[in-house]
Structure formats: C-alpha cells, structure tokens
Amino acid sequence: MLEPNRRSRPRIWDLVRTRSRLAAQVGRGRTDYAGSLTDEALEPTDGRSSNTEDERVGLFDVTQIALERALSGAAERQQILANNLANANTPQFKRSDLDFHSTLAGALAAGDSTTQLNSVTFAPQTDTTTSMQADGNNVDVDTEMSNLSANALDYQSLVAVASARLKMLQIAIGGGGQ
C-alpha cells in the first residue's frame, strides 16, 4: 500500500493510525478520548450512546413537521384564494381566507409542539362584515391576486427550505446530494 503524500494530508493519515491503534485496544476494554484504556468492560449496546443528556434530532423533528404543516396550509390557502377569484362575479358571495401562520405559531408556542403540530387543523374564515359591490359580493380581484402572489412566494420559500433539509439528509446518508 502506498503511503499518501504527508505534506498534503498529514492530519488525516495520523487520524487513521490513531484510529487503528484505538481499535486494537477496544477488544481489551474501553478507551477514553485520549486513547488510554479504562477499567470499564466493553458491554454490548444497541447503538445508542450512554449519555442521556444529549438532545437528538430525529428524522421527523419539530422543524420538519412544521414545514409539512406550513406547506399544507399554504396549499389550502391557495385553493381558498383561487375560489375567491372564481366567484368574483357571483352575487352575495363572501370571500374566505386562511391564516395558517398564526395557527402554526400558536402550535409552536405550546409546550409539546410536536403533538400540537400533528393535531393542528386549519379552518378558513369567511369575511361577512364587508360588502364592496352592490350585489353583496366582497371580492376585490386586485387584493386576491396580491394575496395569491404572496402565498405562492410563501409556498416556494417553504419548498426551498424543505428541499435543502432533504439534500442535507441525502448527503448525510452518502447519496451525494445530487
């Protein structure tokens, strides 16, 4: 086996040697971080660390669940806003909207946010207080188009964050992130 160029990678090669030395010691007992043997016997484990104080990030952590719920809220809001536009000329039609941002913020502010996020439901509110036209319809096409654009931007931003998180996960499992 050829030895790598020591000038370009001296630390990596030293780490490989140190790891080999430590691996040889593992059969005889545990080693501490300095590489010296401890008296503690090597016990079979289930792959988890014995340190119970550390916080672990699961595959579906609070951030991932919040992203999923926000994406579904933005999609639902898009349908509601499109329905408003479709009924812009319908007499007595009252516009609806969905404020999923405040619903998610309330769920995240709760103590057990994972449980709260999993049980969150979005309810559209109908605006019955205003009437902009003589026929009782309160849909303003310009306002609805503006709301649609803002919501589409929210959705695209959420998709970009979710995509970046999935790419990081793909890189972590060795997929290369392509």
N, C-alpha and C positions, 0 to 999 in steps of 0.2 A: 504494500500500500504506500502510495506517495504521500509524503508529508506536505501539507499546504504551505504556501508562502507565509512565513512567520511575520513578515513586515505588514502584510495586508490584513491578516486575521489572527493576531496573537491571542486576543481575548477569547475568541470562540474555541480555538484549539485548547487553550488552558481549561476552559469550562468543560470540554469533552473529557479531558484527562481527569479532572476533579470528579466529574460525574461517574466515570468508570471506577475510580477509587472508592467513592461512596457506595456504589452499587455492590462492590465486593464486600463492604462492611455490613450491608443490610442483612445478609444471611446470618451474621453472628449477633445481631441486636440492632437497636435503633441508633441513628446518628442525630446529633443536633445540627443546627445551621452552620456551625464552624467545622463540621466534619468529624468531630470526635465522638466516640461511642458513648452511649448512655447505658444505664443498668436496666432500663425498661425493656421487657421482652417484646419481640415482634408478635403482634396479635393479628388474626385475620380481621379485615374490615369490609364494610360494604361499599367502599369507595368514598365515603364522606370523611371530612376532617373531624377530629375530635373537639375542635374549637366551636363551641355552641354560640359564642357571642357574635360571630361574623354574620353580616347580612348577605344573603344570596339573592341574586337576581334570577328569577325563573324565566323560562321561555315566554310565558304569558304573564308578564309583570303588570303593574298598575298602568304604566305608560302605554303598553301595547293594548290593553283593554280599553283605556281612554281613547286611544287613536281609533280603534274599531268602532266604538260607540259614536265618536265625533263624525266619522265617515258615514255611518248610517244616518245620523241626524242631519248632516249636510245633504245627503241624497234625498231624504224625506222632505226637507225644506225646499229643495229644488222642484220636487213634484208639486208641492203646495203652491209655490210661486208660479209655476207653469200653468196650473189650474186657474189661478187668479187671472193670468193673461188670457187664457182661453175663454174666460167668462167676462171679459171686459165690456162686452155689449149686452150682457144678459140682464134684463130688468130685475131689480130687487136682490141682485147677487151681492153678498158681503165678502170682502176679501178675508183671507186667513193668513196666518204666519206661524212660524215655529221658532221659538227661541231656545235652541238646543245648547247654546253656550252657557246660559245661566243654569240650566238643568244639570249639565256636566260639572260646572263649578260647584254647585251645591253637593253633588255626589262626591266630588273630590275633597271637599271641606269636611265631610263626615268622618267619623273615627275610623271605621273599617271601609276604606274606599273601594277595595276590590269587590266586596259584597254589594256595596251601594252601586257601583258601576255596572255590575252584572244584572242588577234588578231595575236599572233606570229605564223608564219609558218616556217617550216624547209625545206631548199632546198639543195639537195645533190650537191656536186661539183665533176665534172669529171676531173681527172688528165690527161691532154692531153700533158703535157710537157715532160714526161719521157717515155722511152721505154726500158724495161730491156731485152727483148728477141728479137731474130731475126725476129720473126713473127709479131712484133709490139705490143705484149701483155706486159703490165707493172705491172702485178700482181705478187707480191712476197708472196708465200704461208706462209713463216715464219712470215713476217710482218703482214699479215692478221690474222693469228692465234693469234699473240700477241695482235693485236687490238681487236679481238673478246673477248679475255680473260679480257682485261682491261675494255671493255664496259660491259661485264657480271658482273664484280665486281662493276662498277658504278650502274648498274641496281639493283643489290642486296642491295647495300647501300641505294639507294633511297627507295626501298621497305621496308627496315628495319625502316627508318625514318617515312615513311607514316604509317606503322603498329603501331609504337609507338604512333604517334599522334592519330590514331583511338582508340587505347587502352586507352589513357588518356581521350578521349571523352566518351568512353563507361563507364569508371569509374565515370566520372563526372555526367552522367545521371543515375547512380545507377545500372549499369549492372555488376559490379564486376570485369570487365576486364579479364574474363576467356575465 
